[in-house]
Amino acid sequence: MSARPHLRAVTPLLVVADLPRSIAFYRDRLGYADASVWGKPPCFAMTHRDGFDLMLSLAGDAAHLQPNGRHDLWDLYLKVDDLAAEITALHIAGVPIDKGPTDTEYGMREIEVQDPDGHRICLAEDLSGAPRAQEVWSGTLDLGSAKLRLLLKLRRGGDGWLGDLDSPDQNATNLPIASIVRDAAGLRFDMPAIGAAFAGMFAAGGNELAGAWQQRGRTWPLVFTRG
C-alpha cells in the first residue's frame, strides 16, 4: 500500500433553503466570519471560524434539504475550549439552547442548538484533559478619591467556579472569593473577608462583565474585561 499524504482538514457542507439567511445565522449567531459567496444568483458560500471551514450550498430542490436534526441527530459537532463562555455568547446573540448542558460518559460537556433549516449543532468541551487555564478579567474601580486596578481570576472547580482577586495598586494578591454564581446572563461573587460583593451582566459577546461593586454600604459601577 502506498503512503498516504497527511490529512489537513475536514470541511462539512450543509444544504440550506435560504443562503443569505444561513450566512447571517452562522456569522451573527455562531461567530463565523463573513462568508465568501459564489454563483449568479448566489448558490454557494464558504465561511470559517478559528481556521475551521464550513460550506453552505443552496438546495436546488426541497427534497435536497435533509437535516439530521429532524431525527434528533447531529449535523455538526464543534469542540470549544470553554463551553460556559460559548453559552454566554449564544445567549447574547439570542440563540436558544435546545438541549444541555449535559455531561457525557465519554468525558464531554455538550449543548445543542439548531440553525434555521433544522441542522442540529452540538458544541462540546472536553472534560477529560488537563485543567483549563484560568480566566483573567481586568477592571478599574473608580472610587473618586482613587482608581484601583482589579484582576479577577476565575477557574473551574468541581461543579462550579473558584476564584480570587488581585488589587495591584494596594499590593494585594489572591484575595479570597467565598462564592461565585455564574450563568449565561452574568456573574456575581461575594468577598466577606473585605466586606465586598460584585454582580454584573455579560456584554460585548461575553468579553465584558458590566455591573456594580458593593463594599461596606457603598456602590460603584465596575466593568471587567476578559484578558
C-alpha atoms as an extended CHARMM CRD file, in Angstrom:
* protein
*
       227  EXT
         1         1  MET       CA              0.0000000000        0.0000000000        0.0000000000  PROA      1               0.0000000000
         2         2  SER       CA              1.3750000000        3.3970000000       -0.9440000000  PROA      2               0.0000000000
         3         3  ALA       CA              1.9090000000        6.0310000000        1.7370000000  PROA      3               0.0000000000
         4         4  ARG       CA             -0.9910000000        8.3930000000        2.2030000000  PROA      4               0.0000000000
         5         5  PRO       CA             -0.4130000000       12.1680000000        2.3630000000  PROA      5               0.0000000000
         6         6  HSD       CA             -1.1960000000       13.9240000000        5.6420000000  PROA      6               0.0000000000
         7         7  LEU       CA             -4.8740000000       14.8490000000        6.0380000000  PROA      7               0.0000000000
         8         8  ARG       CA             -5.0640000000       18.5820000000        6.6940000000  PROA      8               0.0000000000
         9         9  ALA       CA             -8.7520000000       19.3030000000        7.3760000000  PROA      9               0.0000000000
        10        10  VAL       CA            -12.3160000000       18.0710000000        7.1930000000  PROA      10              0.0000000000
        11        11  THR       CA            -14.8570000000       20.5850000000        5.8620000000  PROA      11              0.0000000000
        12        12  PRO       CA            -18.5830000000       19.9050000000        6.3490000000  PROA      12              0.0000000000
        13        13  LEU       CA            -21.1570000000       21.0170000000        3.7860000000  PROA      13              0.0000000000
        14        14  LEU       CA            -24.7150000000       21.8970000000        4.7720000000  PROA      14              0.0000000000
        15        15  VAL       CA            -27.5420000000       22.1420000000        2.2400000000  PROA      15              0.0000000000
        16        16  VAL       CA            -29.7240000000       25.1480000000        3.0940000000  PROA      16              0.0000000000
        17        17  ALA       CA            -33.0300000000       26.5810000000        1.9040000000  PROA      17              0.0000000000
        18        18  ASP       CA            -32.1070000000       30.2790000000        2.1040000000  PROA      18              0.0000000000
        19        19  LEU       CA            -28.4330000000       31.1110000000        1.5920000000  PROA      19              0.0000000000
        20        20  PRO       CA            -28.4400000000       34.7200000000        2.9310000000  PROA      20              0.0000000000
        21        21  ARG       CA            -30.3970000000       33.5910000000        5.9950000000  PROA      21              0.0000000000
        22        22  SER       CA            -27.9030000000       30.8220000000        6.7440000000  PROA      22              0.0000000000
        23        23  ILE       CA            -24.9010000000       33.1010000000        6.1900000000  PROA      23              0.0000000000
        24        24  ALA       CA            -26.3980000000       35.5980000000        8.6410000000  PROA      24              0.0000000000
        25        25  PHE       CA            -27.0740000000       32.8910000000       11.2350000000  PROA      25              0.0000000000
        26        26  TYR       CA            -23.5690000000       31.4580000000       11.2170000000  PROA      26              0.0000000000
        27        27  ARG       CA            -21.9860000000       34.9230000000       11.1420000000  PROA      27              0.0000000000
        28        28  ASP       CA            -24.1550000000       36.7910000000       13.6490000000  PROA      28              0.0000000000
        29        29  ARG       CA            -25.2060000000       33.9170000000       15.9060000000  PROA      29              0.0000000000
        30        30  LEU       CA            -22.3770000000       31.3690000000       15.8710000000  PROA      30              0.0000000000
        31        31  GLY       CA            -19.3660000000       33.6500000000       15.4320000000  PROA      31              0.0000000000
        32        32  TYR       CA            -18.2430000000       32.6290000000       11.9520000000  PROA      32              0.0000000000
        33        33  ALA       CA            -16.5190000000       35.0750000000        9.5970000000  PROA      33              0.0000000000
        34        34  ASP       CA            -18.4060000000       36.8750000000        6.8310000000  PROA      34              0.0000000000
        35        35  ALA       CA            -18.8120000000       34.3460000000        4.0250000000  PROA      35              0.0000000000
        36        36  SER       CA            -17.3540000000       34.2870000000        0.5230000000  PROA      36              0.0000000000
        37        37  VAL       CA            -20.2020000000       33.6870000000       -1.9450000000  PROA      37              0.0000000000
        38        38  TRP       CA            -20.2680000000       32.2180000000       -5.4620000000  PROA      38              0.0000000000
        39        39  GLY       CA            -22.8570000000       31.9340000000       -8.2200000000  PROA      39              0.0000000000
        40        40  LYS       CA            -25.2460000000       34.1760000000      -10.1290000000  PROA      40              0.0000000000
        41        41  PRO       CA            -27.6140000000       34.1570000000       -8.3910000000  PROA      41              0.0000000000
        42        42  PRO       CA            -25.6470000000       33.1880000000       -5.2450000000  PROA      42              0.0000000000
        43        43  CYS       CA            -25.8440000000       29.4570000000       -4.5780000000  PROA      43              0.0000000000
        44        44  PHE       CA            -22.7290000000       28.5360000000       -2.5730000000  PROA      44              0.0000000000
        45        45  ALA       CA            -20.8490000000       30.0930000000        0.3330000000  PROA      45              0.0000000000
        46        46  MET       CA            -17.8230000000       29.2940000000        2.4690000000  PROA      46              0.0000000000
        47        47  THR       CA            -17.1510000000       30.6760000000        5.9100000000  PROA      47              0.0000000000
        48        48  HSD       CA            -14.8430000000       29.8070000000        8.7840000000  PROA      48              0.0000000000
        49        49  ARG       CA            -14.3030000000       30.1350000000       12.4990000000  PROA      49              0.0000000000
        50        50  ASP       CA            -10.8390000000       29.9010000000       14.0320000000  PROA      50              0.0000000000
        51        51  GLY       CA             -9.4970000000       28.3680000000       10.8050000000  PROA      51              0.0000000000
        52        52  PHE       CA            -12.1850000000       25.6750000000       10.5010000000  PROA      52              0.0000000000
        53        53  ASP       CA            -14.1820000000       25.9710000000        7.2710000000  PROA      53              0.0000000000
        54        54  LEU       CA            -17.8910000000       25.4330000000        6.7120000000  PROA      54              0.0000000000
        55        55  MET       CA            -19.5700000000       25.2150000000        3.3020000000  PROA      55              0.0000000000
        56        56  LEU       CA            -23.1900000000       26.2100000000        2.6800000000  PROA      56              0.0000000000
        57        57  SER       CA            -24.9410000000       25.1170000000       -0.5260000000  PROA      57              0.0000000000
        58        58  LEU       CA            -28.3390000000       26.3400000000       -1.6620000000  PROA      58              0.0000000000
        59        59  ALA       CA            -30.8210000000       23.4970000000       -2.1700000000  PROA      59              0.0000000000
        60        60  GLY       CA            -31.7820000000       23.0970000000       -5.8120000000  PROA      60              0.0000000000
        61        61  ASP       CA            -34.8870000000       21.2180000000       -4.7490000000  PROA      61              0.0000000000
        62        62  ALA       CA            -36.7810000000       20.9910000000       -1.4560000000  PROA      62              0.0000000000
        63        63  ALA       CA            -36.0620000000       17.2460000000       -1.3860000000  PROA      63              0.0000000000
        64        64  HSD       CA            -32.3410000000       18.0010000000       -1.1170000000  PROA      64              0.0000000000
        65        65  LEU       CA            -32.8650000000       19.6160000000        2.2830000000  PROA      65              0.0000000000
        66        66  GLN       CA            -32.4910000000       16.7450000000        4.7430000000  PROA      66              0.0000000000
        67        67  PRO       CA            -31.0260000000       17.9290000000        8.0640000000  PROA      67              0.0000000000
        68        68  ASN       CA            -30.2530000000       15.2350000000       10.6040000000  PROA      68              0.0000000000
        69        69  GLY       CA            -31.7640000000       17.4600000000       13.2690000000  PROA      69              0.0000000000
        70        70  ARG       CA            -35.2410000000       16.3330000000       12.3310000000  PROA      70              0.0000000000
        71        71  HSD       CA            -34.2030000000       12.8560000000       13.5540000000  PROA      71              0.0000000000
        72        72  ASP       CA            -32.6230000000       14.2860000000       16.7280000000  PROA      72              0.0000000000
        73        73  LEU       CA            -29.1400000000       13.6000000000       15.3010000000  PROA      73              0.0000000000
        74        74  TRP       CA            -26.1780000000       15.9390000000       14.8950000000  PROA      74              0.0000000000
        75        75  ASP       CA            -25.2160000000       17.6240000000       11.6520000000  PROA      75              0.0000000000
        76        76  LEU       CA            -22.1680000000       19.3780000000       13.1500000000  PROA      76              0.0000000000
        77        77  TYR       CA            -20.0640000000       18.6090000000       16.2190000000  PROA      77              0.0000000000
        78        78  LEU       CA            -17.9360000000       21.5810000000       17.2840000000  PROA      78              0.0000000000
        79        79  LYS       CA            -15.3890000000       21.3400000000       20.0990000000  PROA      79              0.0000000000
        80        80  VAL       CA            -14.7190000000       24.5550000000       22.0250000000  PROA      80              0.0000000000
        81        81  ASP       CA            -12.2330000000       25.4120000000       24.7710000000  PROA      81              0.0000000000
        82        82  ASP       CA            -14.7790000000       26.9440000000       27.1480000000  PROA      82              0.0000000000
        83        83  LEU       CA            -18.4020000000       25.8690000000       26.9160000000  PROA      83              0.0000000000
        84        84  ALA       CA            -19.5440000000       28.3090000000       29.6150000000  PROA      84              0.0000000000
        85        85  ALA       CA            -18.1750000000       31.2220000000       27.5880000000  PROA      85              0.0000000000
        86        86  GLU       CA            -19.7930000000       29.8010000000       24.4350000000  PROA      86              0.0000000000
        87        87  ILE       CA            -23.1560000000       29.5810000000       26.2030000000  PROA      87              0.0000000000
        88        88  THR       CA            -22.7900000000       33.2100000000       27.2530000000  PROA      88              0.0000000000
        89        89  ALA       CA            -22.0330000000       34.2730000000       23.6840000000  PROA      89              0.0000000000
        90        90  LEU       CA            -25.0100000000       32.2990000000       22.3720000000  PROA      90              0.0000000000
        91        91  HSD       CA            -27.2720000000       33.8740000000       24.9770000000  PROA      91              0.0000000000
        92        92  ILE       CA            -26.1520000000       37.3730000000       23.9880000000  PROA      92              0.0000000000
        93        93  ALA       CA            -26.6570000000       36.5140000000       20.3020000000  PROA      93              0.0000000000
        94        94  GLY       CA            -30.2040000000       35.3260000000       21.0060000000  PROA      94              0.0000000000
        95        95  VAL       CA            -29.6200000000       31.6490000000       20.1950000000  PROA      95              0.0000000000
        96        96  PRO       CA            -31.7560000000       29.3250000000       22.3450000000  PROA      96              0.0000000000
        97        97  ILE       CA            -30.0890000000       26.2450000000       23.8080000000  PROA      97              0.0000000000
        98        98  ASP       CA            -32.1150000000       23.3060000000       22.5340000000  PROA      98              0.0000000000
        99        99  LYS       CA            -30.5120000000       20.7500000000       24.8460000000  PROA      99              0.0000000000
       100       100  GLY       CA            -27.9700000000       20.6720000000       27.6710000000  PROA      100             0.0000000000
       101       101  PRO       CA            -25.5170000000       21.3360000000       29.1490000000  PROA      101             0.0000000000
       102       102  THR       CA            -25.0640000000       17.5890000000       29.5130000000  PROA      102             0.0000000000
       103       103  ASP       CA            -22.0060000000       15.7670000000       30.8730000000  PROA      103             0.0000000000
       104       104  THR       CA            -21.4870000000       12.5230000000       28.9580000000  PROA      104             0.0000000000
       105       105  GLU       CA            -19.9680000000        9.1980000000       29.9160000000  PROA      105             0.0000000000
       106       106  TYR       CA            -17.2730000000        9.7860000000       27.2820000000  PROA      106             0.0000000000
       107       107  GLY       CA            -15.9360000000       12.8800000000       29.0480000000  PROA      107             0.0000000000
       108       108  MET       CA            -17.5790000000       15.7200000000       27.1520000000  PROA      108             0.0000000000
       109       109  ARG       CA            -19.8940000000       18.5250000000       28.2620000000  PROA      109             0.0000000000
       110       110  GLU       CA            -22.3470000000       19.2520000000       25.4360000000  PROA      110             0.0000000000
       111       111  ILE       CA            -25.1120000000       21.6100000000       24.3760000000  PROA      111             0.0000000000
       112       112  GLU       CA            -27.2170000000       21.5460000000       21.2120000000  PROA      112             0.0000000000
       113       113  VAL       CA            -28.6210000000       24.3480000000       19.0770000000  PROA      113             0.0000000000
       114       114  GLN       CA            -30.3600000000       24.3850000000       15.7020000000  PROA      114             0.0000000000
       115       115  ASP       CA            -29.8520000000       26.5420000000       12.6340000000  PROA      115             0.0000000000
       116       116  PRO       CA            -32.7860000000       27.9820000000       10.6130000000  PROA      116             0.0000000000
       117       117  ASP       CA            -33.0420000000       24.7940000000        8.4950000000  PROA      117             0.0000000000
       118       118  GLY       CA            -33.0860000000       22.4590000000       11.4810000000  PROA      118             0.0000000000
       119       119  HSD       CA            -29.4640000000       21.3260000000       11.2890000000  PROA      119             0.0000000000
       120       120  ARG       CA            -28.5600000000       20.2280000000       14.7970000000  PROA      120             0.0000000000
       121       121  ILE       CA            -25.2510000000       21.5990000000       16.0510000000  PROA      121             0.0000000000
       122       122  CYS       CA            -23.5640000000       20.1480000000       19.1240000000  PROA      122             0.0000000000
       123       123  LEU       CA            -20.9920000000       22.3590000000       20.8590000000  PROA      123             0.0000000000
       124       124  ALA       CA            -18.8370000000       20.4840000000       23.3110000000  PROA      124             0.0000000000
       125       125  GLU       CA            -15.9910000000       20.8850000000       25.7820000000  PROA      125             0.0000000000
       126       126  ASP       CA            -13.5670000000       18.0890000000       26.6130000000  PROA      126             0.0000000000
       127       127  LEU       CA            -13.6160000000       17.4300000000       30.3630000000  PROA      127             0.0000000000
       128       128  SER       CA            -11.0660000000       14.6140000000       30.3470000000  PROA      128             0.0000000000
       129       129  GLY       CA             -7.9050000000       16.5720000000       29.5370000000  PROA      129             0.0000000000
       130       130  ALA       CA             -5.7370000000       18.9200000000       31.5480000000  PROA      130             0.0000000000
       131       131  PRO       CA             -7.4680000000       21.5190000000       33.7060000000  PROA      131             0.0000000000
       132       132  ARG       CA             -8.4340000000       24.6340000000       31.7920000000  PROA      132             0.0000000000
       133       133  ALA       CA             -6.2590000000       27.6610000000       32.2890000000  PROA      133             0.0000000000
       134       134  GLN       CA             -7.8650000000       30.2950000000       34.4520000000  PROA      134             0.0000000000
       135       135  GLU       CA             -9.7950000000       33.2080000000       33.0450000000  PROA      135             0.0000000000
       136       136  VAL       CA             -8.4330000000       36.6410000000       33.9250000000  PROA      136             0.0000000000
       137       137  TRP       CA            -10.7310000000       39.6730000000       33.9100000000  PROA      137             0.0000000000
       138       138  SER       CA             -9.4090000000       43.1890000000       34.4780000000  PROA      138             0.0000000000
       139       139  GLY       CA            -11.2180000000       46.3280000000       35.5900000000  PROA      139             0.0000000000
       140       140  THR       CA            -10.6620000000       49.6900000000       37.2430000000  PROA      140             0.0000000000
       141       141  LEU       CA            -12.6670000000       50.6920000000       40.2930000000  PROA      141             0.0000000000
       142       142  ASP       CA            -13.1240000000       54.4780000000       40.3490000000  PROA      142             0.0000000000
       143       143  LEU       CA            -13.6620000000       55.4930000000       43.9770000000  PROA      143             0.0000000000
       144       144  GLY       CA            -13.4740000000       59.2020000000       43.2180000000  PROA      144             0.0000000000
       145       145  SER       CA            -10.5100000000       59.7400000000       45.5030000000  PROA      145             0.0000000000
       146       146  ALA       CA             -8.5620000000       56.9160000000       43.8720000000  PROA      146             0.0000000000
       147       147  LYS       CA             -8.6490000000       54.4540000000       40.9850000000  PROA      147             0.0000000000
       148       148  LEU       CA             -7.8440000000       50.8520000000       41.7680000000  PROA      148             0.0000000000
       149       149  ARG       CA             -6.9480000000       48.2420000000       39.1840000000  PROA      149             0.0000000000
       150       150  LEU       CA             -8.5520000000       44.8690000000       39.8710000000  PROA      150             0.0000000000
       151       151  LEU       CA             -7.7790000000       41.4480000000       38.4140000000  PROA      151             0.0000000000
       152       152  LEU       CA            -10.4900000000       38.8250000000       38.7470000000  PROA      152             0.0000000000
       153       153  LYS       CA             -9.1130000000       35.2920000000       38.3120000000  PROA      153             0.0000000000
       154       154  LEU       CA            -11.6230000000       32.5040000000       37.6920000000  PROA      154             0.0000000000
       155       155  ARG       CA            -11.2060000000       28.7730000000       37.2300000000  PROA      155             0.0000000000
       156       156  ARG       CA            -13.3640000000       25.6840000000       37.1800000000  PROA      156             0.0000000000
       157       157  GLY       CA            -13.6300000000       23.7540000000       40.4040000000  PROA      157             0.0000000000
       158       158  GLY       CA            -15.8060000000       20.6820000000       40.7450000000  PROA      158             0.0000000000
       159       159  ASP       CA            -19.3130000000       21.5600000000       39.6350000000  PROA      159             0.0000000000
       160       160  GLY       CA            -18.8390000000       25.3200000000       39.9350000000  PROA      160             0.0000000000
       161       161  TRP       CA            -16.3580000000       28.1580000000       39.8030000000  PROA      161             0.0000000000
       162       162  LEU       CA            -13.4940000000       29.1990000000       42.0700000000  PROA      162             0.0000000000
       163       163  GLY       CA            -11.5330000000       32.4210000000       42.0410000000  PROA      163             0.0000000000
       164       164  ASP       CA             -9.6250000000       35.1630000000       43.7670000000  PROA      164             0.0000000000
       165       165  LEU       CA             -8.9190000000       38.8470000000       43.2220000000  PROA      165             0.0000000000
       166       166  ASP       CA             -5.7600000000       40.9470000000       42.9190000000  PROA      166             0.0000000000
       167       167  SER       CA             -5.5740000000       44.6770000000       43.6580000000  PROA      167             0.0000000000
       168       168  PRO       CA             -2.1250000000       45.6600000000       42.2900000000  PROA      168             0.0000000000
       169       169  ASP       CA             -2.3730000000       49.2880000000       43.4350000000  PROA      169             0.0000000000
       170       170  GLN       CA             -2.8240000000       48.0880000000       47.0070000000  PROA      170             0.0000000000
       171       171  ASN       CA             -0.1630000000       45.3690000000       46.6880000000  PROA      171             0.0000000000
       172       172  ALA       CA             -2.8540000000       42.8030000000       47.4520000000  PROA      172             0.0000000000
       173       173  THR       CA             -2.9030000000       39.4150000000       45.7090000000  PROA      173             0.0000000000
       174       174  ASN       CA             -5.1150000000       36.3570000000       45.8680000000  PROA      174             0.0000000000
       175       175  LEU       CA             -7.8480000000       37.9580000000       47.9640000000  PROA      175             0.0000000000
       176       176  PRO       CA            -10.2880000000       35.1040000000       48.6080000000  PROA      176             0.0000000000
       177       177  ILE       CA            -13.6880000000       34.9130000000       46.9060000000  PROA      177             0.0000000000
       178       178  ALA       CA            -16.1000000000       32.9130000000       49.0350000000  PROA      178             0.0000000000
       179       179  SER       CA            -18.7680000000       32.1430000000       46.4420000000  PROA      179             0.0000000000
       180       180  ILE       CA            -19.2770000000       32.5830000000       42.6990000000  PROA      180             0.0000000000
       181       181  VAL       CA            -22.5550000000       32.2110000000       40.8210000000  PROA      181             0.0000000000
       182       182  ARG       CA            -22.2520000000       32.2360000000       37.0280000000  PROA      182             0.0000000000
       183       183  ASP       CA            -24.8380000000       31.6020000000       34.3360000000  PROA      183             0.0000000000
       184       184  ALA       CA            -25.3850000000       32.5600000000       30.6990000000  PROA      184             0.0000000000
       185       185  ALA       CA            -26.5240000000       36.0790000000       31.6120000000  PROA      185             0.0000000000
       186       186  GLY       CA            -23.9810000000       37.1740000000       34.1780000000  PROA      186             0.0000000000
       187       187  LEU       CA            -21.8390000000       36.5630000000       37.2330000000  PROA      187             0.0000000000
       188       188  ARG       CA            -21.8150000000       37.5700000000       40.8700000000  PROA      188             0.0000000000
       189       189  PHE       CA            -19.4400000000       36.8820000000       43.7250000000  PROA      189             0.0000000000
       190       190  ASP       CA            -19.0210000000       37.6250000000       47.4330000000  PROA      190             0.0000000000
       191       191  MET       CA            -15.8740000000       38.5160000000       49.3810000000  PROA      191             0.0000000000
       192       192  PRO       CA            -16.9280000000       38.6280000000       53.0500000000  PROA      192             0.0000000000
       193       193  ALA       CA            -13.3150000000       38.9420000000       54.2210000000  PROA      193             0.0000000000
       194       194  ILE       CA            -13.2390000000       42.5230000000       52.9030000000  PROA      194             0.0000000000
       195       195  GLY       CA            -16.9880000000       43.1760000000       53.0590000000  PROA      195             0.0000000000
       196       196  ALA       CA            -17.3430000000       43.3350000000       49.2630000000  PROA      196             0.0000000000
       197       197  ALA       CA            -19.5330000000       41.8600000000       46.5400000000  PROA      197             0.0000000000
       198       198  PHE       CA            -19.9570000000       42.2560000000       42.7910000000  PROA      198             0.0000000000
       199       199  ALA       CA            -22.7960000000       41.4930000000       40.3820000000  PROA      199             0.0000000000
       200       200  GLY       CA            -22.6880000000       42.0640000000       36.6340000000  PROA      200             0.0000000000
       201       201  MET       CA            -24.1060000000       41.0770000000       33.2510000000  PROA      201             0.0000000000
       202       202  PHE       CA            -22.1280000000       39.7860000000       30.2710000000  PROA      202             0.0000000000
       203       203  ALA       CA            -21.8440000000       42.0480000000       27.2250000000  PROA      203             0.0000000000
       204       204  ALA       CA            -19.6970000000       42.5010000000       24.0850000000  PROA      204             0.0000000000
       205       205  GLY       CA            -20.0220000000       38.8680000000       23.0680000000  PROA      205             0.0000000000
       206       206  GLY       CA            -19.2340000000       37.6490000000       26.5670000000  PROA      206             0.0000000000
       207       207  ASN       CA            -15.9550000000       39.5560000000       26.8030000000  PROA      207             0.0000000000
       208       208  GLU       CA            -17.2280000000       42.2620000000       29.1620000000  PROA      208             0.0000000000
       209       209  LEU       CA            -18.8550000000       41.9890000000       32.5680000000  PROA      209             0.0000000000
       210       210  ALA       CA            -20.6500000000       45.2210000000       33.4470000000  PROA      210             0.0000000000
       211       211  GLY       CA            -22.0890000000       45.6820000000       36.8990000000  PROA      211             0.0000000000
       212       212  ALA       CA            -21.6490000000       47.1570000000       40.3570000000  PROA      212             0.0000000000
       213       213  TRP       CA            -19.1050000000       46.7420000000       43.1370000000  PROA      213             0.0000000000
       214       214  GLN       CA            -20.5280000000       46.9470000000       46.6510000000  PROA      214             0.0000000000
       215       215  GLN       CA            -18.3970000000       47.4070000000       49.7450000000  PROA      215             0.0000000000
       216       216  ARG       CA            -19.3100000000       48.4480000000       53.2640000000  PROA      216             0.0000000000
       217       217  GLY       CA            -22.6260000000       50.0410000000       52.3140000000  PROA      217             0.0000000000
       218       218  ARG       CA            -21.4440000000       51.8710000000       49.1860000000  PROA      218             0.0000000000
       219       219  THR       CA            -21.8090000000       51.0270000000       45.4900000000  PROA      219             0.0000000000
       220       220  TRP       CA            -19.6530000000       51.9060000000       42.4670000000  PROA      220             0.0000000000
       221       221  PRO       CA            -20.0310000000       50.9620000000       38.7880000000  PROA      221             0.0000000000
       222       222  LEU       CA            -17.4060000000       48.4960000000       37.5830000000  PROA      222             0.0000000000
       223       223  VAL       CA            -16.7140000000       46.8510000000       34.2070000000  PROA      223             0.0000000000
       224       224  PHE       CA            -14.4320000000       43.8370000000       33.9260000000  PROA      224             0.0000000000
       225       225  THR       CA            -12.9170000000       42.9360000000       30.5380000000  PROA      225             0.0000000000
       226       226  ARG       CA            -11.7220000000       39.4380000000       29.7150000000  PROA      226             0.0000000000
       227       227  GLY       CA             -7.9490000000       39.4020000000       29.2840000000  PROA      227             0.0000000000
